[in-house]
């Protein structure tokens, strides 16, 4: 919506709020110190709204200024994560709002039933970092068979044959950082000086 359109709608919005509250122009003038003729011209669109006029009105009506002006929403600061199901019943929740060189995911991998064969290891371009939030993670990396518990991490070049999943019958939750071009994660932490 254009700036002029937003301003053109302020008058009608002010009138609607005033009438919903059962307030007369005279009573509003008394509370705000704005003359009744100015209030009338403001509501009819003959007077351009300004902060000097809108601030006392917002205070009198006990409403936020953007409600009087009809400001466009600035967006919800909460991140709305859209989980999706992938092979083997895994749930993947992308944590990045936008594409970029590194992608972050939360994964929930269902438990591995006893005796179920482990899928073939795969290779692809990239570099991956895994951090176990809960449960136990089994990571097959080339000829190595590793088990990671809560709070443990692993990082590897995905050109190595690999597979990971739950180490037992319970689900495992983990964070994954993946760089499709082989970007490595950089940990920039120094130990406390003694």
N, C-alpha and C positions, 0 to 999 in steps of 0.2 A: 504494500500500500504506500502511495506517495505521501510525502510530508504534508502537502497542502490538503490532501484528503483526510489525513489524521486530524489536522487542525479544524477542518470543516465539521467534523463529527463531535468536537468537544462540546459545543453549545447544546446539542440535543442530549448528550450524555449528562451534562450538568442539570438540565431541566428535568430529566428522568429521575435522577438521584434526589433532587429537591422535592419533586412531587411524590415520590415513593415514601419520603420521610414526612410528608405533610407540612412542609415548611413554606411560608410565604416569602416573596421577594423582600418585603419589608423586614420580616424577622431575620432573614439571612443577612440583609444589609446591616442590621443592628449588631449582629454577632461578628461579622467580618470587617466592618468599617468601609465596605465598598458600597457606593451609592446604588439605589434601586434601578436607576436608569442605566448605569454601567452593567449591572447584573442582567437586566432585561436585554440589552444589546449583545451581551456575551452569549446568552442563551439562544438568541435568534440568529447568531452568526454575523451580526453587523459589527461586532468588536472582536478583534483578534486576541486570542488568549495569550497571556504572558505569565511568567512565574510570579510576578507581583500580585496577580489576580488569583492564580490557581492555588498557590500555597495556602492562603487563608481559607479558601474554599475546601481544600482537602482536609485541613485541620478542623474546620467546622463540621464537616460530614464524617470525620473520623475514618477516612478511606485513604489508601495509598495514592500518591500523585499519579502513578501510571494507570491506575484504574479510572481516574477522571479523564486522563488524556487518551486512554485506549492504546497505550504503548504496546508494541508487539512483544510477545514473550521472548525472554532472553535465552531460554532453553533451560532444561532441567539439569542441574549439575550432577545428578546421580547417573552412574553408568548403568545402562540397561543391557545386561548380557544375554545373548541369545544362544542357549545351548543347542548343540546339534548332535545327533546320533551318527556314529560311523561304524565301520566293520567291527564285528565281534561284540556289539552292544556297548561300545565305548561312548562316553559322553564327553564332548569337547566344547569348551566355552572359550571363544576368542576374547582376550583381554585388551587387545588393541582396538581403538576406535577407528584408526586409519591404517592403510597399508604402509609398510615401511621396510627397511632392511632387516629388522629383527621383529619376529612375531612372538607374542606371548600367549600361552594357552593354559587353562586349568583343565586337567583330564581326570575323569573318573573311570577306572577300568574295572569291570566286574571280576569277581573271583574266578580262578582257574579250577574247574572240576578235576578231581583226582583222576589221573590216567589219561587226561586229554592230551593229544599230541601238540607240541609247540609248533606254531606256524613257521614257515621258512623265513630265514633272515633276509632282509632287503637292503639295497643300497640306493643312494640318490645323492645329488649334490647338496651340500649344506653342512651345518655344524649345529649340534643340539646340546642343550644343557637341561638336565632334569633335577628336580628337587622334590623329595617325597614329603607330602603333608601328613598323610596317615596311611596305615597299612604297610605292606611289604611289597617291594617292586623287584621283579626278576628282570635282569638286563643281560641278554645274550649279545656279546660284542665280539665278532669274529670267533675265535676259539675259547673265549673267556665266558664263564657263567657266573654272574655276580648277583648278590641279593642286597638290596638297600632298604634300610628302615627309616622311620620318621626322622626328619632333620638331616638326612644324608643326601648328597648330590653327586651327580656324574656328568661329565661332559665328554663329547666324542665327535669325531668327524664322521658324518653320515655316509661317506663313501666306503666306510668299513661295513661289512655285513652286520646287521643288527636287528634285534627284536626286543620289545619290552612288554611286560604285562604283570598281572598280579602273581605274586610268588606262592600264593596259597588259595584257599577257597573263599577268602574275604576280599572285598574290593580294595583298591588302592587309589588314593587321590594324590595327584602330583601337579607341579607347575612345570611347564616346558617353555624354554626360550629357544627359538629356531631361527637360524639365519640361512635362507635358501642359497645365498651366494658364498657360503662358507665363512661368514662373519663370526668371529669369536666373541664371547662375552668377556668383558673386562671388569675385573673386580678391583676397585680402587679403595682398598682399606689398608691402613697401616696399624700394626700392633701398637698398643699403648707403650709409651716409652717408660722404662723402669726406673 
